[in-house]
């Protein structure tokens, strides 16, 4: 059972949350070419942007800024607000630092700056929580090993912490020629770029295995721990024809998660795969002109928190999250 308290002396210190993929693959300007916007809607984009810029609703603008780093940023912020120490892992150190800055700004009312200007989340001595940024390339064995060894050594030596929760929120970007149905020529199965498909698999399936090698031994020894895996229901369950270039990797990740649940559940380790239905609200996805048909990443993160708190007699091995506006589109499986 995950006690979810900041201090757990019986387990050697404070439980630490590691968010792998603590950002958004749709959140960076450099990725503007990842998808081509629907040609029929491209002309509407400039007017929509203008309307957004003149929006006087401060609360809405603040919420959109909080969504800048997608689900990864929302997950990190959610667990930091629960007074957990959080390790941010990802390929881009500057992105991780921006996510950390978002967290510090959100927590600022609780933790004002010191007289020397240092923010309260900088060190263990300065706060009841720590936010660490650790670079990690999931496709590289040495990088993953160095990342986890570094974070585990830091949290252990600084405040006796241990990794109790790993949120595996990583995914390779969609192929550059990917198109949604109706947005141009869909990539059919015989047109799939095999090297890109291999990269998707290596990032997601092999990436989860690489991370597990460095956290599961400790969890097994403590007889407690949790691994939550982000998935996309439209890719790993439904197999819609335009997702042939990304669905195989997602489906394999879901399968691996189910194997891990059955393998480690009896050892006190909870593994759960989260099927996310819908497109997450980020600056990039907002440019696709989908109106209000976007999913709030912070609402999703709240469900991850709820899974982490589940009693071991009612663990979920999988959770389907579906927005109300898509309720009649979902392919329900018995």
C-alpha positions in Angstrom: 0.0 0.0 0.0 1.3 3.5 -0.8 1.0 5.6 2.3 1.5 8.8 0.4 3.0 10.7 3.3 6.0 13.0 3.0 7.9 11.2 5.8 8.1 7.4 5.9 10.8 6.4 8.4 9.9 2.8 8.2 10.9 2.8 4.6 14.1 4.7 5.0 13.0 8.3 4.4 10.7 10.4 2.2 9.0 8.9 -0.9 10.1 10.6 -4.1 8.1 10.9 -7.4 10.0 10.6 -10.7 8.3 12.0 -13.8 9.9 10.6 -16.9 8.9 12.9 -19.8 8.3 16.0 -17.7 7.2 18.2 -20.5 5.2 18.0 -23.7 6.1 16.7 -27.1 3.7 19.4 -28.4 5.0 22.2 -26.3 8.1 23.5 -28.1 8.5 26.0 -30.9 11.1 23.8 -32.6 8.4 21.2 -33.1 6.1 23.4 -35.1 6.6 21.2 -38.1 5.6 18.0 -36.3 2.2 18.1 -37.8 0.7 20.1 -40.7 -2.4 22.0 -39.6 -5.6 21.2 -41.4 -5.3 23.1 -44.6 -9.0 24.1 -44.5 -8.5 25.7 -41.1 -5.1 27.2 -41.7 -6.6 30.6 -42.6 -8.5 30.6 -39.3 -5.4 30.2 -37.3 -4.2 33.8 -37.5 -7.6 35.2 -36.5 -7.8 32.8 -33.6 -4.3 33.8 -32.4 -5.4 37.4 -32.5 -8.4 36.7 -30.5 -6.3 34.8 -27.9 -3.9 37.7 -27.7 -6.7 40.1 -26.9 -8.4 37.9 -24.4 -8.8 39.8 -21.2 -9.8 36.8 -19.1 -6.8 36.6 -16.8 -7.8 33.3 -15.3 -8.1 31.6 -18.7 -4.8 33.0 -19.8 -3.1 31.8 -16.6 -4.6 28.3 -17.1 -3.4 28.1 -20.6 0.1 29.1 -19.5 0.0 26.3 -16.9 -0.9 23.9 -19.7 2.2 24.9 -21.7 4.2 21.8 -20.7 1.3 19.4 -21.2 0.7 16.4 -19.1 4.3 16.1 -18.0 4.3 19.5 -16.4 0.9 19.0 -14.9 2.0 15.7 -13.3 5.0 17.3 -11.8 3.0 20.2 -10.4 0.3 18.0 -9.0 2.6 15.8 -7.0 4.7 18.8 -5.9 1.5 20.4 -4.5 1.1 17.2 -2.5 4.4 18.1 -0.8 6.2 15.3 -2.6 9.8 15.7 -3.7 9.8 15.5 -7.5 12.5 14.5 -10.0 11.9 15.8 -13.5 13.5 13.7 -16.2 13.7 14.4 -19.9 16.0 14.9 -22.9 16.0 18.7 -22.8 17.5 20.3 -19.7 16.1 23.7 -20.6 12.5 22.3 -20.8 13.0 20.7 -17.4 14.2 24.0 -15.9 11.1 25.7 -17.4 8.8 23.1 -15.8 10.6 23.6 -12.5 10.1 27.3 -12.8 6.4 26.8 -13.4 6.2 24.7 -10.2 8.1 27.3 -8.2 5.8 30.0 -9.4 2.7 28.0 -8.5 4.1 27.3 -5.0 5.4 30.8 -4.5 2.6 31.9 -2.1 3.5 29.1 0.2 7.2 29.5 -0.2 8.4 33.1 -0.7 11.9 33.9 -1.7 14.7 34.2 0.8 16.5 37.4 1.4 19.3 36.2 -0.9 16.9 35.6 -3.7 17.0 31.8 -3.6 13.6 30.2 -4.2 12.3 27.9 -1.6 12.4 24.8 -3.7 16.1 25.0 -4.4 17.5 22.8 -1.6 16.2 20.3 0.9 17.2 22.6 3.8 15.2 25.5 2.4 11.9 23.7 1.9 9.8 20.7 2.7 10.0 19.6 -0.9 12.8 19.3 -3.5 12.5 19.7 -7.3 15.4 18.1 -9.3 16.0 18.3 -13.0 17.9 15.3 -14.5 18.6 14.8 -18.2 17.8 11.4 -19.6 17.7 9.9 -23.0 15.5 6.8 -22.8 17.0 5.2 -25.9 20.5 5.1 -24.3 21.3 2.6 -21.6 24.1 4.6 -20.1 22.0 7.8 -20.0 19.2 6.1 -18.2 21.6 4.4 -15.7 23.4 7.7 -15.0 20.1 9.6 -14.6 18.6 7.2 -12.0 21.8 6.7 -10.2 22.3 10.4 -9.9 18.8 11.1 -8.7 18.8 8.2 -6.2 22.1 9.2 -4.8 21.0 12.9 -4.5 17.7 12.2 -2.7 19.2 9.5 -0.5 22.1 11.6 0.7 20.2 14.9 0.9 17.2 13.7 2.9 17.0 9.9 3.0 14.6 9.8 0.1 13.7 6.8 -2.0 11.9 6.4 -5.4 8.3 5.4 -4.6 6.5 6.5 -7.7 7.7 6.6 -11.4 5.3 8.2 -13.9 6.4 7.0 -17.3 5.0 9.7 -19.5 7.5 9.4 -22.4 6.7 9.1 -26.1 8.6 9.8 -29.3 7.1 12.6 -31.5 4.8 11.5 -34.2 6.4 11.1 -37.6 6.8 14.4 -39.6 4.5 13.1 -42.3 1.7 12.0 -39.9 -1.8 13.3 -40.8 -5.1 12.9 -39.0 -7.9 11.6 -41.3 -9.2 14.6 -43.2 -6.0 16.6 -42.8 -4.3 15.3 -45.9 -2.8 12.0 -47.1 -2.8 9.5 -44.2 0.3 7.3 -43.8 -0.9 3.8 -44.6 0.7 0.7 -43.1 2.8 -0.1 -46.2 4.2 3.5 -46.1 5.4 3.4 -42.5 8.9 4.6 -41.9 10.4 1.6 -40.2 13.4 3.4 -38.5 10.9 5.9 -37.0 8.6 3.0 -35.8 11.7 1.4 -34.2 12.4 4.7 -32.5 8.9 4.8 -31.1 9.2 1.3 -29.8 12.7 1.9 -28.4 11.6 5.1 -26.6 8.4 3.6 -25.1 8.8 -0.1 -24.6 12.5 -0.4 -24.2 12.5 3.0 -22.3 10.2 1.6 -19.7 12.3 -1.5 -19.3 15.5 0.6 -18.9 13.9 2.7 -16.2 12.4 -0.3 -14.4 15.8 -1.9 -14.1 16.9 0.9 -11.8 13.8 1.3 -9.6 12.2 -2.1 -9.3 14.9 -3.8 -7.3 14.5 -1.1 -4.6 10.7 -1.3 -4.7 10.9 -5.1 -4.4 13.1 -4.9 -1.4 10.8 -2.4 0.3 7.7 -4.3 -0.9 6.1 -1.0 -2.0 6.2 1.2 -5.0 4.1 2.4 -8.0 4.7 2.8 -11.7 2.1 4.7 -13.8 2.3 4.5 -17.6 0.8 7.1 -20.0 -1.0 5.6 -23.0 -3.3 6.8 -25.8 -6.5 4.8 -26.1 -7.0 5.8 -29.8 -3.7 4.2 -30.6 -3.3 1.2 -28.3 -6.9 0.0 -28.2 -8.8 1.1 -31.3 -6.2 0.8 -34.0 -7.7 3.5 -36.3 -6.2 3.4 -39.7 -4.4 6.7 -39.7 -2.5 5.7 -36.6 -0.5 2.9 -38.1 2.8 4.7 -37.7 2.4 5.1 -33.9 -0.2 2.5 -32.7 2.2 -0.5 -32.7 4.5 1.0 -30.1 1.7 2.2 -27.9 -0.1 -1.2 -28.0 3.2 -2.9 -27.0 3.6 -0.4 -24.1 0.1 -1.3 -22.9 0.9 -5.0 -23.1 4.1 -4.6 -21.2 2.3 -2.6 -18.5 -0.2 -5.5 -18.0 2.6 -8.0 -17.7 4.2 -5.8 -15.1 1.0 -5.5 -13.1 0.7 -9.3 -12.9 4.4 -9.8 -12.2 4.9 -7.2 -9.5 1.5 -6.8 -7.9 2.0 -9.7 -5.5 5.2 -8.0 -4.4 3.4 -4.9 -3.3 4.2 -2.9 -6.4 1.3 -1.2 -8.3 1.7 -0.9 -12.1 -1.2 0.8 -13.9 -1.6 1.8 -17.6 -3.7 5.0 -18.2 -5.5 5.1 -21.5 -5.9 8.8 -22.3 -8.7 9.5 -24.8 -8.6 12.9 -26.4 -6.0 15.5 -27.4 -4.3 17.2 -24.5 -4.4 21.0 -24.3 -1.0 22.6 -25.1 0.0 25.7 -27.2 0.7 23.4 -30.2 -2.5 21.4 -30.1 -4.5 24.6 -29.5 -3.3 25.7 -33.0 -5.1 22.8 -34.5 -8.4 24.7 -34.2 -10.3 22.0 -32.3 -12.2 24.5 -30.2 -13.1 23.2 -26.8 -12.4 19.6 -27.7 -9.1 19.5 -25.8 -8.4 17.7 -22.5 -7.1 19.6 -19.5 -3.7 18.0 -18.5 -4.2 19.0 -14.9 -7.5 17.1 -14.7 -5.7 14.0 -16.1 -2.9 14.5 -13.5 -5.5 14.4 -10.7 -6.5 10.9 -11.8 -2.8 9.8 -11.7 -2.8 11.0 -8.1 -6.0 9.0 -7.3 -4.4 5.8 -8.8 -1.3 6.3 -6.6 -3.6 6.5 -3.6 -5.6 3.4 -4.3 -5.8 0.8 -1.5 -4.0 -2.5 -2.6 -7.3 -4.4 -2.4 -8.8 -2.2 -5.2 -5.8 -1.6 -7.5 -6.5 -0.7 -11.1 -4.3 -2.3 -13.7 -5.7 0.0 -16.4 -7.8 3.2 -16.4 -9.7 4.7 -19.3 -10.1 8.5 -19.3 -12.6 9.8 -21.9 -13.8 13.4 -22.2 -17.5 13.9 -22.3 -17.5 15.4 -25.8 -16.0 12.1 -27.1 -18.4 9.8 -25.2 -20.3 8.7 -28.4 -17.1 8.1 -30.3 -15.2 5.8 -28.0 -14.9 2.1 -29.0 -15.9 0.3 -25.8 -14.3 -3.1 -25.3 -15.9 -5.7 -23.0 
